[in-house]
């Protein structure tokens, strides 16, 4: 009987270090990269347990980086011009979290939706004409995770943010026009290093929004989160922000 138990244990341990092992006990294996061939796309949604790295380039490229034993469970597809990234490696007892990354290169991206819980980061400066960043489940409640953070350096004409959860947006660079709409939750925007010519905001988050408009700022503060402006008030042509609850417009 003891011999049988030892044999079973040995089989389980051996199977952990392969791509056929039980998901919870599967070792990651060596970190490798694999390019996936997909059609062209201009939008991205990234789901659970995956870090997304985005860079601008002339050609489309999608490279998955993860453990050798986990590679087969990272799915990449394109539907209706949207790149869809899923990582079905869920339960992990014997390996670290957050080891899966997808590096995306594209000439132009118009929308990035985070449903990952991990970060969305730029490699270099993203010079897209118009970019929308989403971390929300307003229309399809609980269909998306709403807690992944963004770290992006941008040079865009139009920037739009829609969020209603726990995501944090750390932004730098420049934008001609920006619309930041935080509809609920504890979302934070730190755009102190993002120079925006004309800004509109709707702030219902409990966290702070830090912005750097260079010409105008308009909008509404309707919760307890403050809006901190890094631009001297007298240097702005237009300041039209309504304070409808306890949150305040603060100039620093």
C-alpha positions in Angstrom: 0.0 0.0 0.0 2.8 2.4 0.9 4.5 1.6 -2.4 1.3 2.5 -4.3 1.1 5.8 -2.4 4.7 6.7 -3.2 4.1 5.9 -6.9 1.0 8.1 -7.0 2.9 11.0 -5.4 5.8 10.6 -7.8 3.4 10.6 -10.8 1.7 13.8 -9.5 5.0 15.6 -8.9 6.4 14.6 -12.3 3.2 15.7 -14.1 3.4 19.1 -12.4 6.4 20.0 -14.5 4.8 19.7 -17.9 2.0 21.3 -19.9 -0.2 18.3 -19.2 -0.1 18.8 -15.4 -3.1 19.6 -13.2 -3.6 23.4 -13.4 -3.4 24.1 -9.6 -0.1 22.2 -9.2 1.4 22.9 -12.6 4.9 24.4 -12.5 5.5 27.3 -14.9 8.6 25.9 -16.5 11.2 28.0 -18.2 10.0 31.5 -19.3 9.8 31.5 -23.1 8.3 33.8 -25.8 6.1 32.8 -28.7 4.8 35.0 -31.5 1.1 34.6 -32.4 -0.1 35.3 -36.0 -3.3 37.2 -36.0 -5.3 39.5 -38.4 -5.0 43.3 -38.1 -6.7 45.0 -35.2 -7.2 48.5 -33.7 -8.7 47.6 -30.3 -7.4 45.5 -27.4 -9.1 43.7 -24.5 -6.9 41.8 -22.0 -8.5 39.5 -19.5 -7.3 37.8 -16.3 -3.8 37.4 -15.0 -1.9 39.0 -17.9 0.3 42.0 -18.1 -0.1 43.9 -21.4 2.8 45.8 -22.9 1.9 48.1 -25.9 4.3 49.7 -28.3 3.9 51.5 -31.6 5.4 50.0 -34.7 4.9 49.7 -38.5 3.9 46.1 -38.4 1.4 44.2 -36.2 2.9 41.8 -33.8 1.7 39.8 -30.7 4.2 38.0 -28.6 3.2 35.9 -25.6 5.8 35.5 -22.7 5.1 33.0 -20.0 6.2 29.7 -18.6 6.8 26.9 -21.1 4.1 24.7 -19.4 1.5 27.5 -19.4 1.9 28.7 -23.0 -0.9 26.5 -24.4 -3.5 28.1 -22.1 -2.8 31.7 -23.2 -5.4 32.4 -26.0 -5.1 35.2 -28.5 -7.7 36.0 -31.2 -9.2 38.9 -33.2 -12.9 39.5 -33.4 -14.4 42.6 -35.0 -11.0 44.4 -35.1 -10.5 43.7 -31.4 -7.5 41.7 -30.1 -8.7 39.4 -27.3 -6.2 38.1 -24.8 -7.2 35.4 -22.4 -5.1 33.5 -19.9 -6.9 30.4 -18.6 -4.1 29.4 -16.2 -6.2 30.1 -13.1 -5.5 28.1 -10.0 -1.8 28.2 -9.1 -0.4 26.6 -5.9 3.2 25.9 -6.9 4.0 28.9 -9.1 4.1 32.7 -8.9 1.3 35.0 -10.0 1.8 37.6 -12.8 4.4 35.8 -14.9 2.4 36.0 -18.2 2.9 39.0 -20.4 1.7 39.8 -23.9 3.7 42.3 -26.0 1.6 44.0 -28.6 3.0 46.1 -31.5 0.7 48.0 -33.8 0.7 51.2 -36.0 -2.5 52.4 -34.4 -4.6 51.5 -31.4 -7.9 53.3 -30.7 -9.1 51.5 -27.5 -7.5 49.5 -24.7 -9.8 47.7 -22.2 -8.3 46.3 -19.0 -10.0 43.3 -17.5 -6.8 41.7 -16.2 -6.0 42.8 -12.6 -2.4 43.2 -13.9 -0.9 46.3 -15.5 -1.2 47.8 -18.9 2.1 49.5 -19.8 3.5 51.4 -22.8 6.9 50.7 -24.3 8.2 54.0 -25.4 5.7 56.8 -26.4 2.4 55.9 -28.0 1.6 58.4 -30.7 -2.0 57.4 -31.6 -4.4 60.0 -32.9 -7.2 59.0 -30.6 -7.1 56.6 -27.6 -9.8 55.4 -25.2 -8.8 53.6 -22.0 -11.6 51.5 -20.4 -11.8 49.8 -17.0 -15.5 49.6 -16.4 -18.5 47.2 -16.4 -21.3 49.7 -16.7 -23.2 48.0 -19.5 -22.3 44.4 -18.7 -22.0 44.3 -14.9 -19.4 41.8 -13.6 -18.4 40.9 -17.2 -15.0 42.6 -16.7 -12.5 43.0 -13.9 -12.1 46.7 -13.1 -8.9 46.8 -11.0 -6.0 46.8 -13.4 -3.6 49.8 -13.5 -2.3 51.7 -16.5 1.2 53.1 -16.9 1.3 55.0 -20.2 3.5 57.6 -21.9 1.4 59.3 -24.6 1.5 61.8 -27.5 -2.2 61.8 -28.7 -4.7 64.2 -30.1 -7.7 62.8 -28.1 -7.6 60.8 -24.9 -10.7 59.3 -23.2 -10.9 57.5 -19.9 -13.9 55.7 -18.6 -13.7 53.8 -15.3 -15.9 52.8 -12.4 -13.8 50.5 -10.2 -10.3 50.4 -8.6 -8.0 51.0 -11.5 -5.3 53.6 -11.3 -4.1 55.6 -14.3 -0.5 56.9 -14.3 -0.1 59.0 -17.4 2.6 61.2 -18.9 3.2 63.0 -22.2 0.8 65.3 -24.1 -2.7 65.3 -25.4 -4.6 68.0 -27.2 -8.0 67.1 -25.7 -8.9 64.8 -22.8 -12.1 63.5 -21.3 -11.8 61.7 -17.9 -15.0 60.1 -16.7 -14.8 58.2 -13.4 -18.4 57.1 -12.7 -17.9 55.3 -9.3 -15.5 53.3 -7.2 -12.1 54.3 -6.0 -10.4 55.0 -9.4 -7.4 57.3 -9.3 -5.9 59.3 -12.1 -2.4 60.7 -11.8 -1.9 62.8 -15.0 0.3 65.4 -13.3 2.9 64.7 -16.1 0.4 64.7 -18.9 0.0 68.2 -20.4 -3.5 68.5 -21.8 -4.6 71.6 -23.7 -8.4 71.2 -23.2 -9.8 69.0 -20.5 -13.3 67.8 -19.5 -13.8 65.7 -16.4 -16.6 63.9 -14.6 -15.4 62.8 -11.2 -17.6 60.5 -9.0 -14.7 58.5 -7.6 -13.7 58.6 -4.0 -10.0 58.9 -5.0 -8.1 61.9 -6.2 -7.7 63.0 -9.8 -4.5 64.9 -10.6 -4.4 66.8 -13.8 -2.3 69.3 -15.8 -4.4 71.3 -18.2 -2.6 74.0 -20.2 -5.6 76.1 -21.5 -9.0 75.0 -20.2 -10.6 72.7 -17.7 -14.4 72.0 -17.5 -16.5 69.4 -15.8 -18.2 68.3 -12.6 -17.0 66.9 -9.2 -19.9 64.9 -7.7 -18.3 62.7 -5.0 -15.7 63.1 -2.2 -12.7 62.8 -4.4 -10.8 66.0 -5.1 -9.4 67.2 -8.4 -5.9 68.6 -8.0 -4.7 70.9 -10.8 -1.0 71.3 -11.3 -1.4 74.4 -13.4 -1.6 77.9 -11.8 -5.2 79.1 -12.1 -4.3 82.4 -13.6 -2.5 80.7 -16.5 -5.7 79.0 -17.7 -8.1 80.7 -20.0 -11.2 78.7 -18.9 -12.0 77.1 -15.5 -15.6 75.9 -15.4 -15.7 73.0 -12.9 -18.8 72.5 -10.7 -18.3 71.2 -7.2 -21.6 69.4 -6.5 -20.6 67.4 -3.4 -17.6 67.3 -1.0 -14.9 66.9 -3.6 -13.0 70.2 -4.4 -11.1 71.7 -7.3 -7.6 72.4 -5.8 -4.8 74.3 -7.5 -1.3 73.5 -6.5 
